[in-house]
Amino acid sequence: MMENTNRCQSCGMPLSEDELYGKNADGSKNEEYCCYCFESGAFIEPNETLEGMIESCVPFLVEDGTCPNEDSARAMLQEHMPHLKRWAKA
């Protein structure tokens, strides 16, 4: 994953366009999370686990051609996702 691109700190999706950003409780743009993970100042799936998020993201990486198959997508996500803000262990 490219580090110089703004990415959702929950799912890792590139935040390349304003409409992809999540919203804070006051309706302002949230700079850290995407619209699929964060809405109205809260996570859409507050009980999501890292493992669940990885499995949710695998099909998207295969579909968009980032990874050739589910195993390579899963391996990439398992390497990078634990370092995102939502999942990083304090």
LUMMAR-659469 format. One record per residue: residue in one letter; x, y, z of N, C-alpha, C, O in turn. Coordinates in Angstrom, 3 decimals. Example, Ala and Ser with C-alpha at 12.3 -4.5 7.8 and 13.67 -1.06 7.14 Angstrom:
2
@residu = A; nc1 = 13.190; nc2 = -5.690; nc3 = 7.800; cac1 = 12.300; cac2 = -4.500; cac3 = 7.800; cc1 = 13.200; cc2 = -3.300; cc3 = 7.800; oc1 = 14.236; oc2 = -3.319; oc3 = 8.465
@residu = S; nc1 = 12.850; nc2 = -2.250; nc3 = 7.080; cac1 = 13.670; cac2 = -1.060; cac3 = 7.140; cc1 = 12.900; cc2 = 0.030; cc3 = 7.870; oc1 = 13.409; oc2 = 1.138; oc3 = 8.039
% end
This chain:
90
@residu = M; nc1 = 0.844; nc2 = -1.189; nc3 = 0.000; cac1 = 0.000; cac2 = 0.000; cac3 = 0.000; cc1 = 0.882; cc2 = 1.242; cc3 = 0.000; oc1 = 1.909; oc2 = 1.281; oc3 = 0.677
@residu = M; nc1 = 0.490; nc2 = 2.223; nc3 = -0.738; cac1 = 1.274; cac2 = 3.443; cac3 = -0.833; cc1 = 1.054; cc2 = 4.304; cc3 = 0.412; oc1 = -0.076; oc2 = 4.650; oc3 = 0.756
@residu = E; nc1 = 2.129; nc2 = 4.630; nc3 = 1.058; cac1 = 2.036; cac2 = 5.372; cac3 = 2.317; cc1 = 1.758; cc2 = 6.861; cc3 = 2.099; oc1 = 1.240; oc2 = 7.523; oc3 = 2.998
@residu = N; nc1 = 2.094; nc2 = 7.403; nc3 = 0.915; cac1 = 1.930; cac2 = 8.840; cac3 = 0.715; cc1 = 0.496; cc2 = 9.209; cc3 = 0.331; oc1 = 0.184; oc2 = 10.392; oc3 = 0.189
@residu = T; nc1 = -0.361; nc2 = 8.236; nc3 = 0.164; cac1 = -1.768; cac2 = 8.488; cac3 = -0.140; cc1 = -2.553; cc2 = 8.500; cc3 = 1.162; oc1 = -2.310; oc2 = 7.680; oc3 = 2.047
@residu = N; nc1 = -3.488; nc2 = 9.425; nc3 = 1.276; cac1 = -4.378; cac2 = 9.421; cac3 = 2.435; cc1 = -5.212; cc2 = 8.155; cc3 = 2.389; oc1 = -5.814; oc2 = 7.853; oc3 = 1.359
@residu = R; nc1 = -5.261; nc2 = 7.418; nc3 = 3.470; cac1 = -6.017; cac2 = 6.169; cac3 = 3.525; cc1 = -6.916; cc2 = 6.150; cc3 = 4.747; oc1 = -6.601; oc2 = 6.728; oc3 = 5.788
@residu = C; nc1 = -8.040; nc2 = 5.472; nc3 = 4.594; cac1 = -8.915; cac2 = 5.264; cac3 = 5.738; cc1 = -8.140; cc2 = 4.499; cc3 = 6.800; oc1 = -7.511; oc2 = 3.482; oc3 = 6.508
@residu = Q; nc1 = -8.187; nc2 = 4.988; nc3 = 8.026; cac1 = -7.463; cac2 = 4.362; cac3 = 9.129; cc1 = -8.245; cc2 = 3.212; cc3 = 9.765; oc1 = -7.926; oc2 = 2.764; oc3 = 10.866
@residu = S; nc1 = -9.272; nc2 = 2.742; nc3 = 9.055; cac1 = -10.021; cac2 = 1.569; cac3 = 9.480; cc1 = -9.911; cc2 = 0.453; cc3 = 8.441; oc1 = -9.599; oc2 = -0.688; oc3 = 8.783
@residu = C; nc1 = -10.169; nc2 = 0.786; nc3 = 7.157; cac1 = -10.159; cac2 = -0.247; cac3 = 6.108; cc1 = -8.984; cc2 = -0.127; cc3 = 5.145; oc1 = -8.704; oc2 = -1.071; oc3 = 4.407
@residu = G; nc1 = -8.293; nc2 = 1.004; nc3 = 5.133; cac1 = -7.146; cac2 = 1.185; cac3 = 4.263; cc1 = -7.475; cc2 = 1.709; cc3 = 2.876; oc1 = -6.576; oc2 = 1.862; oc3 = 2.049
@residu = M; nc1 = -8.745; nc2 = 1.987; nc3 = 2.603; cac1 = -9.140; cac2 = 2.476; cac3 = 1.287; cc1 = -8.505; cc2 = 3.839; cc3 = 1.019; oc1 = -8.485; oc2 = 4.697; oc3 = 1.901
@residu = P; nc1 = -7.981; nc2 = 4.045; nc3 = -0.208; cac1 = -7.451; cac2 = 5.372; cac3 = -0.543; cc1 = -8.559; cc2 = 6.424; cc3 = -0.487; oc1 = -9.662; oc2 = 6.213; oc3 = -0.992
@residu = L; nc1 = -8.251; nc2 = 7.536; nc3 = 0.124; cac1 = -9.214; cac2 = 8.638; cac3 = 0.218; cc1 = -8.811; cc2 = 9.686; cc3 = -0.814; oc1 = -8.219; oc2 = 10.714; oc3 = -0.486
@residu = S; nc1 = -9.148; nc2 = 9.397; nc3 = -2.065; cac1 = -8.699; cac2 = 10.215; cac3 = -3.182; cc1 = -9.686; cc2 = 11.315; cc3 = -3.553; oc1 = -9.320; oc2 = 12.255; oc3 = -4.258
@residu = E; nc1 = -10.922; nc2 = 11.216; nc3 = -3.093; cac1 = -11.943; cac2 = 12.214; cac3 = -3.416; cc1 = -12.693; cc2 = 12.603; cc3 = -2.142; oc1 = -12.881; oc2 = 11.781; oc3 = -1.246
@residu = D; nc1 = -13.115; nc2 = 13.860; nc3 = -2.073; cac1 = -13.784; cac2 = 14.360; cac3 = -0.868; cc1 = -14.991; cc2 = 13.527; cc3 = -0.461; oc1 = -15.221; oc2 = 13.320; oc3 = 0.730
@residu = E; nc1 = -15.764; nc2 = 13.045; nc3 = -1.431; cac1 = -16.983; cac2 = 12.298; cac3 = -1.081; cc1 = -16.694; cc2 = 10.938; cc3 = -0.450; oc1 = -17.609; oc2 = 10.295; oc3 = 0.064
@residu = L; nc1 = -15.443; nc2 = 10.490; nc3 = -0.480; cac1 = -15.089; cac2 = 9.212; cac3 = 0.138; cc1 = -14.813; cc2 = 9.334; cc3 = 1.633; oc1 = -14.764; oc2 = 8.326; oc3 = 2.338
@residu = Y; nc1 = -14.632; nc2 = 10.562; nc3 = 2.124; cac1 = -14.352; cac2 = 10.762; cac3 = 3.548; cc1 = -15.615; cc2 = 10.585; cc3 = 4.375; oc1 = -16.711; oc2 = 10.938; oc3 = 3.941
@residu = G; nc1 = -15.448; nc2 = 10.033; nc3 = 5.575; cac1 = -16.556; cac2 = 9.928; cac3 = 6.514; cc1 = -16.901; cc2 = 11.303; cc3 = 7.069; oc1 = -16.211; oc2 = 12.287; oc3 = 6.801
@residu = K; nc1 = -17.968; nc2 = 11.356; nc3 = 7.838; cac1 = -18.432; cac2 = 12.632; cac3 = 8.410; cc1 = -18.387; cc2 = 12.580; cc3 = 9.930; oc1 = -18.680; oc2 = 11.556; oc3 = 10.547
@residu = N; nc1 = -18.012; nc2 = 13.713; nc3 = 10.517; cac1 = -18.059; cac2 = 13.870; cac3 = 11.959; cc1 = -19.506; cc2 = 14.127; cc3 = 12.386; oc1 = -20.385; oc2 = 14.316; oc3 = 11.545
@residu = A; nc1 = -19.742; nc2 = 14.133; nc3 = 13.682; cac1 = -21.100; cac2 = 14.343; cac3 = 14.208; cc1 = -21.695; cc2 = 15.664; cc3 = 13.745; oc1 = -22.909; oc2 = 15.767; oc3 = 13.575
@residu = D; nc1 = -20.853; nc2 = 16.681; nc3 = 13.538; cac1 = -21.354; cac2 = 17.990; cac3 = 13.105; cc1 = -21.479; cc2 = 18.106; cc3 = 11.581; oc1 = -21.803; oc2 = 19.173; oc3 = 11.059
@residu = G; nc1 = -21.220; nc2 = 16.998; nc3 = 10.871; cac1 = -21.350; cac2 = 17.001; cac3 = 9.418; cc1 = -20.075; cc2 = 17.372; cc3 = 8.677; oc1 = -20.031; oc2 = 17.312; oc3 = 7.448
@residu = S; nc1 = -19.040; nc2 = 17.756; nc3 = 9.412; cac1 = -17.777; cac2 = 18.098; cac3 = 8.764; cc1 = -17.044; cc2 = 16.831; cc3 = 8.320; oc1 = -17.327; oc2 = 15.732; oc3 = 8.796
@residu = K; nc1 = -16.106; nc2 = 17.008; nc3 = 7.407; cac1 = -15.343; cac2 = 15.883; cac3 = 6.872; cc1 = -14.418; cc2 = 15.327; cc3 = 7.939; oc1 = -13.723; oc2 = 16.080; oc3 = 8.621
@residu = N; nc1 = -14.410; nc2 = 14.007; nc3 = 8.083; cac1 = -13.459; cac2 = 13.350; cac3 = 8.975; cc1 = -12.231; cc2 = 13.005; cc3 = 8.144; oc1 = -12.345; oc2 = 12.329; oc3 = 7.121
@residu = E; nc1 = -11.075; nc2 = 13.456; nc3 = 8.567; cac1 = -9.845; cac2 = 13.299; cac3 = 7.787; cc1 = -9.217; cc2 = 11.911; cc3 = 7.899; oc1 = -8.279; oc2 = 11.604; oc3 = 7.164
@residu = E; nc1 = -9.714; nc2 = 11.071; nc3 = 8.800; cac1 = -9.058; cac2 = 9.775; cac3 = 9.047; cc1 = -9.819; cc2 = 8.560; cc3 = 8.533; oc1 = -9.210; oc2 = 7.521; oc3 = 8.277
@residu = Y; nc1 = -11.132; nc2 = 8.668; nc3 = 8.376; cac1 = -11.926; cac2 = 7.485; cac3 = 8.042; cc1 = -12.822; cc2 = 7.716; cc3 = 6.830; oc1 = -13.237; oc2 = 8.843; oc3 = 6.559
@residu = C; nc1 = -13.118; nc2 = 6.635; nc3 = 6.103; cac1 = -13.945; cac2 = 6.735; cac3 = 4.897; cc1 = -15.439; cc2 = 6.677; cc3 = 5.229; oc1 = -15.842; oc2 = 6.359; oc3 = 6.348
@residu = C; nc1 = -16.227; nc2 = 6.992; nc3 = 4.227; cac1 = -17.682; cac2 = 7.023; cac3 = 4.389; cc1 = -18.278; cc2 = 5.634; cc3 = 4.601; oc1 = -19.418; oc2 = 5.520; oc3 = 5.051
@residu = Y; nc1 = -17.531; nc2 = 4.577; nc3 = 4.288; cac1 = -18.033; cac2 = 3.211; cac3 = 4.480; cc1 = -17.768; cc2 = 2.701; cc3 = 5.895; oc1 = -18.394; oc2 = 1.742; oc3 = 6.347
@residu = C; nc1 = -16.836; nc2 = 3.351; nc3 = 6.587; cac1 = -16.480; cac2 = 2.944; cac3 = 7.952; cc1 = -16.999; cc2 = 3.903; cc3 = 9.020; oc1 = -17.227; oc2 = 3.494; oc3 = 10.158
@residu = F; nc1 = -17.189; nc2 = 5.179; nc3 = 8.666; cac1 = -17.438; cac2 = 6.209; cac3 = 9.670; cc1 = -18.514; cc2 = 7.165; cc3 = 9.179; oc1 = -18.439; oc2 = 7.684; oc3 = 8.066
@residu = E; nc1 = -19.516; nc2 = 7.391; nc3 = 10.021; cac1 = -20.631; cac2 = 8.264; cac3 = 9.655; cc1 = -21.178; cc2 = 8.928; cc3 = 10.910; oc1 = -21.305; oc2 = 8.287; oc3 = 11.952
@residu = S; nc1 = -21.497; nc2 = 10.193; nc3 = 10.811; cac1 = -22.084; cac2 = 10.954; cac3 = 11.927; cc1 = -21.258; cc2 = 10.844; cc3 = 13.211; oc1 = -21.811; oc2 = 10.768; oc3 = 14.309
@residu = G; nc1 = -19.933; nc2 = 10.837; nc3 = 13.062; cac1 = -19.055; cac2 = 10.842; cac3 = 14.226; cc1 = -18.839; cc2 = 9.504; cc3 = 14.898; oc1 = -18.332; oc2 = 9.457; oc3 = 16.018
@residu = A; nc1 = -19.215; nc2 = 8.404; nc3 = 14.239; cac1 = -19.054; cac2 = 7.079; cac3 = 14.852; cc1 = -18.797; cc2 = 6.024; cc3 = 13.786; oc1 = -19.140; oc2 = 6.202; oc3 = 12.617
@residu = F; nc1 = -18.189; nc2 = 4.924; nc3 = 14.211; cac1 = -17.991; cac2 = 3.811; cac3 = 13.290; cc1 = -19.341; cc2 = 3.195; cc3 = 12.947; oc1 = -20.186; oc2 = 3.012; oc3 = 13.823
@residu = I; nc1 = -19.539; nc2 = 2.877; nc3 = 11.677; cac1 = -20.787; cac2 = 2.261; cac3 = 11.222; cc1 = -20.935; cc2 = 0.870; cc3 = 11.840; oc1 = -22.038; oc2 = 0.459; oc3 = 12.200
@residu = E; nc1 = -19.823; nc2 = 0.153; nc3 = 11.959; cac1 = -19.806; cac2 = -1.166; cac3 = 12.609; cc1 = -18.895; cc2 = -1.077; cc3 = 13.837; oc1 = -17.727; oc2 = -1.459; oc3 = 13.765
@residu = P; nc1 = -19.414; nc2 = -0.579; nc3 = 14.960; cac1 = -18.551; cac2 = -0.344; cac3 = 16.125; cc1 = -17.939; cc2 = -1.612; cc3 = 16.713; oc1 = -16.904; oc2 = -1.542; oc3 = 17.375
@residu = N; nc1 = -18.558; nc2 = -2.765; nc3 = 16.483; cac1 = -18.037; cac2 = -4.014; cac3 = 17.042; cc1 = -17.196; cc2 = -4.802; cc3 = 16.052; oc1 = -16.837; oc2 = -5.950; oc3 = 16.314
@residu = E; nc1 = -16.877; nc2 = -4.191; nc3 = 14.913; cac1 = -16.051; cac2 = -4.852; cac3 = 13.905; cc1 = -14.713; cc2 = -5.234; cc3 = 14.511; oc1 = -14.156; oc2 = -4.498; oc3 = 15.325
@residu = T; nc1 = -14.201; nc2 = -6.390; nc3 = 14.109; cac1 = -12.873; cac2 = -6.825; cac3 = 14.534; cc1 = -11.904; cc2 = -6.631; cc3 = 13.369; oc1 = -12.324; oc2 = -6.478; oc3 = 12.222
@residu = L; nc1 = -10.637; nc2 = -6.638; nc3 = 13.667; cac1 = -9.621; cac2 = -6.553; cac3 = 12.621; cc1 = -9.804; cc2 = -7.698; cc3 = 11.627; oc1 = -9.753; oc2 = -7.491; oc3 = 10.414
@residu = E; nc1 = -10.014; nc2 = -8.890; nc3 = 12.142; cac1 = -10.172; cac2 = -10.065; cac3 = 11.278; cc1 = -11.411; cc2 = -9.927; cc3 = 10.392; oc1 = -11.383; oc2 = -10.289; oc3 = 9.215
@residu = G; nc1 = -12.479; nc2 = -9.412; nc3 = 10.952; cac1 = -13.703; cac2 = -9.203; cac3 = 10.181; cc1 = -13.508; cc2 = -8.160; cc3 = 9.095; oc1 = -14.003; oc2 = -8.321; oc3 = 7.979
@residu = M; nc1 = -12.795; nc2 = -7.097; nc3 = 9.414; cac1 = -12.530; cac2 = -6.055; cac3 = 8.434; cc1 = -11.673; cc2 = -6.601; cc3 = 7.293; oc1 = -11.922; oc2 = -6.299; oc3 = 6.126
@residu = I; nc1 = -10.677; nc2 = -7.394; nc3 = 7.627; cac1 = -9.832; cac2 = -7.997; cac3 = 6.590; cc1 = -10.695; cc2 = -8.825; cc3 = 5.641; oc1 = -10.579; oc2 = -8.689; oc3 = 4.423
@residu = E; nc1 = -11.550; nc2 = -9.673; nc3 = 6.184; cac1 = -12.396; cac2 = -10.523; cac3 = 5.332; cc1 = -13.360; cc2 = -9.693; cc3 = 4.491; oc1 = -13.662; oc2 = -10.057; oc3 = 3.355
@residu = S; nc1 = -13.846; nc2 = -8.583; nc3 = 5.041; cac1 = -14.744; cac2 = -7.699; cac3 = 4.289; cc1 = -14.031; cc2 = -7.039; cc3 = 3.112; oc1 = -14.645; oc2 = -6.797; oc3 = 2.072
@residu = C; nc1 = -12.753; nc2 = -6.751; nc3 = 3.267; cac1 = -12.003; cac2 = -6.016; cac3 = 2.247; cc1 = -11.414; cc2 = -6.908; cc3 = 1.155; oc1 = -11.151; oc2 = -6.432; oc3 = 0.051
@residu = V; nc1 = -11.204; nc2 = -8.188; nc3 = 1.446; cac1 = -10.580; cac2 = -9.099; cac3 = 0.472; cc1 = -11.247; cc2 = -9.034; cc3 = -0.904; oc1 = -10.546; oc2 = -8.837; oc3 = -1.897
@residu = P; nc1 = -12.575; nc2 = -9.192; nc3 = -1.006; cac1 = -13.189; cac2 = -9.197; cac3 = -2.352; cc1 = -12.965; cc2 = -7.908; cc3 = -3.140; oc1 = -12.866; oc2 = -7.950; oc3 = -4.367
@residu = F; nc1 = -12.883; nc2 = -6.771; nc3 = -2.463; cac1 = -12.685; cac2 = -5.497; cac3 = -3.152; cc1 = -11.304; cc2 = -5.422; cc3 = -3.797; oc1 = -11.160; oc2 = -4.892; oc3 = -4.898
@residu = L; nc1 = -10.286; nc2 = -5.953; nc3 = -3.110; cac1 = -8.927; cac2 = -5.919; cac3 = -3.650; cc1 = -8.775; cc2 = -6.845; cc3 = -4.853; oc1 = -8.002; oc2 = -6.559; oc3 = -5.767
@residu = V; nc1 = -9.508; nc2 = -7.945; nc3 = -4.851; cac1 = -9.478; cac2 = -8.855; cac3 = -6.000; cc1 = -10.255; cc2 = -8.230; cc3 = -7.161; oc1 = -9.797; oc2 = -8.235; oc3 = -8.304
@residu = E; nc1 = -11.422; nc2 = -7.699; nc3 = -6.854; cac1 = -12.289; cac2 = -7.107; cac3 = -7.883; cc1 = -11.619; cc2 = -5.933; cc3 = -8.593; oc1 = -11.719; oc2 = -5.812; oc3 = -9.814
@residu = D; nc1 = -10.933; nc2 = -5.061; nc3 = -7.839; cac1 = -10.325; cac2 = -3.881; cac3 = -8.476; cc1 = -8.951; cc2 = -4.170; cc3 = -9.074; oc1 = -8.315; oc2 = -3.277; oc3 = -9.635
@residu = G; nc1 = -8.493; nc2 = -5.416; nc3 = -8.953; cac1 = -7.227; cac2 = -5.801; cac3 = -9.577; cc1 = -5.992; cc2 = -5.509; cc3 = -8.756; oc1 = -4.877; oc2 = -5.727; oc3 = -9.229
@residu = T; nc1 = -6.161; nc2 = -5.015; nc3 = -7.525; cac1 = -5.008; cac2 = -4.754; cac3 = -6.665; cc1 = -4.259; cc2 = -6.048; cc3 = -6.372; oc1 = -3.028; oc2 = -6.070; oc3 = -6.342
@residu = C; nc1 = -5.013; nc2 = -7.132; nc3 = -6.156; cac1 = -4.441; cac2 = -8.448; cac3 = -5.869; cc1 = -5.045; cc2 = -9.469; cc3 = -6.833; oc1 = -6.212; oc2 = -9.358; oc3 = -7.207
@residu = P; nc1 = -4.245; nc2 = -10.466; nc3 = -7.237; cac1 = -4.737; cac2 = -11.446; cac3 = -8.204; cc1 = -5.734; cc2 = -12.455; cc3 = -7.640; oc1 = -6.533; oc2 = -13.023; oc3 = -8.385
@residu = N; nc1 = -5.690; nc2 = -12.680; nc3 = -6.329; cac1 = -6.602; cac2 = -13.663; cac3 = -5.733; cc1 = -6.828; cc2 = -13.357; cc3 = -4.257; oc1 = -6.180; oc2 = -12.483; oc3 = -3.681
@residu = E; nc1 = -7.762; nc2 = -14.097; nc3 = -3.657; cac1 = -8.127; cac2 = -13.842; cac3 = -2.254; cc1 = -6.963; cc2 = -14.068; cc3 = -1.298; oc1 = -6.799; oc2 = -13.313; oc3 = -0.340
@residu = D; nc1 = -6.155; nc2 = -15.091; nc3 = -1.542; cac1 = -5.038; cac2 = -15.372; cac3 = -0.628; cc1 = -4.027; cc2 = -14.233; cc3 = -0.609; oc1 = -3.544; oc2 = -13.850; oc3 = 0.456
@residu = S; nc1 = -3.702; nc2 = -13.689; nc3 = -1.784; cac1 = -2.734; cac2 = -12.591; cac3 = -1.812; cc1 = -3.338; cc2 = -11.331; cc3 = -1.198; oc1 = -2.640; oc2 = -10.574; oc3 = -0.522
@residu = A; nc1 = -4.636; nc2 = -11.101; nc3 = -1.431; cac1 = -5.303; cac2 = -9.946; cac3 = -0.820; cc1 = -5.304; cc2 = -10.073; cc3 = 0.703; oc1 = -5.009; oc2 = -9.113; oc3 = 1.415
@residu = R; nc1 = -5.633; nc2 = -11.245; nc3 = 1.184; cac1 = -5.672; cac2 = -11.475; cac3 = 2.638; cc1 = -4.279; cc2 = -11.270; cc3 = 3.246; oc1 = -4.146; oc2 = -10.656; oc3 = 4.304
@residu = A; nc1 = -3.254; nc2 = -11.780; nc3 = 2.579; cac1 = -1.884; cac2 = -11.635; cac3 = 3.095; cc1 = -1.476; cc2 = -10.168; cc3 = 3.156; oc1 = -0.866; oc2 = -9.733; oc3 = 4.133
@residu = M; nc1 = -1.809; nc2 = -9.404; nc3 = 2.116; cac1 = -1.466; cac2 = -7.981; cac3 = 2.100; cc1 = -2.195; cc2 = -7.246; cc3 = 3.228; oc1 = -1.597; oc2 = -6.440; oc3 = 3.940
@residu = L; nc1 = -3.481; nc2 = -7.528; nc3 = 3.383; cac1 = -4.264; cac2 = -6.866; cac3 = 4.430; cc1 = -3.768; cc2 = -7.234; cc3 = 5.821; oc1 = -3.715; oc2 = -6.381; oc3 = 6.707
@residu = Q; nc1 = -3.405; nc2 = -8.498; nc3 = 6.019; cac1 = -2.899; cac2 = -8.927; cac3 = 7.329; cc1 = -1.581; cc2 = -8.256; cc3 = 7.663; oc1 = -1.247; oc2 = -8.086; oc3 = 8.836
@residu = E; nc1 = -0.830; nc2 = -7.873; nc3 = 6.640; cac1 = 0.439; cac2 = -7.185; cac3 = 6.868; cc1 = 0.234; cc2 = -5.703; cc3 = 7.182; oc1 = 0.898; oc2 = -5.157; oc3 = 8.064
@residu = H; nc1 = -0.680; nc2 = -5.056; nc3 = 6.466; cac1 = -0.819; cac2 = -3.602; cac3 = 6.564; cc1 = -1.898; cc2 = -3.113; cc3 = 7.541; oc1 = -1.705; oc2 = -2.106; oc3 = 8.222
@residu = M; nc1 = -3.018; nc2 = -3.815; nc3 = 7.608; cac1 = -4.138; cac2 = -3.311; cac3 = 8.393; cc1 = -3.866; cc2 = -3.154; cc3 = 9.889; oc1 = -4.372; oc2 = -2.206; oc3 = 10.489
@residu = P; nc1 = -3.093; nc2 = -4.036; nc3 = 10.514; cac1 = -2.841; cac2 = -3.850; cac3 = 11.958; cc1 = -2.140; cc2 = -2.539; cc3 = 12.299; oc1 = -2.125; oc2 = -2.131; oc3 = 13.461
@residu = H; nc1 = -1.556; nc2 = -1.875; nc3 = 11.296; cac1 = -0.846; cac2 = -0.615; cac3 = 11.540; cc1 = -1.745; cc2 = 0.609; cc3 = 11.386; oc1 = -1.332; oc2 = 1.724; oc3 = 11.703
@residu = L; nc1 = -2.964; nc2 = 0.412; nc3 = 10.903; cac1 = -3.897; cac2 = 1.538; cac3 = 10.779; cc1 = -4.358; cc2 = 1.969; cc3 = 12.164; oc1 = -4.404; oc2 = 1.163; oc3 = 13.092
@residu = K; nc1 = -4.697; nc2 = 3.239; nc3 = 12.293; cac1 = -5.025; cac2 = 3.828; cac3 = 13.602; cc1 = -6.083; cc2 = 3.036; cc3 = 14.368; oc1 = -5.937; oc2 = 2.822; oc3 = 15.572
@residu = R; nc1 = -7.147; nc2 = 2.600; nc3 = 13.689; cac1 = -8.231; cac2 = 1.908; cac3 = 14.392; cc1 = -7.758; cc2 = 0.600; cc3 = 15.018; oc1 = -8.271; oc2 = 0.203; oc3 = 16.064
@residu = W; nc1 = -6.800; nc2 = -0.070; nc3 = 14.406; cac1 = -6.398; cac2 = -1.407; cac3 = 14.839; cc1 = -5.073; cc2 = -1.441; cc3 = 15.581; oc1 = -4.770; oc2 = -2.438; oc3 = 16.237
@residu = A; nc1 = -4.277; nc2 = -0.389; nc3 = 15.497; cac1 = -2.960; cac2 = -0.376; cac3 = 16.128; cc1 = -3.111; cc2 = -0.506; cc3 = 17.638; oc1 = -3.947; oc2 = 0.155; oc3 = 18.254
@residu = K; nc1 = -2.315; nc2 = -1.341; nc3 = 18.199; cac1 = -2.340; cac2 = -1.537; cac3 = 19.660; cc1 = -1.557; cc2 = -0.399; cc3 = 20.315; oc1 = -0.402; oc2 = -0.135; oc3 = 19.980
@residu = A; nc1 = -2.213; nc2 = 0.253; nc3 = 21.245; cac1 = -1.575; cac2 = 1.404; cac3 = 21.910; cc1 = -0.497; cc2 = 0.934; cc3 = 22.867; oc1 = 0.151; oc2 = 1.754; oc3 = 23.518
% end
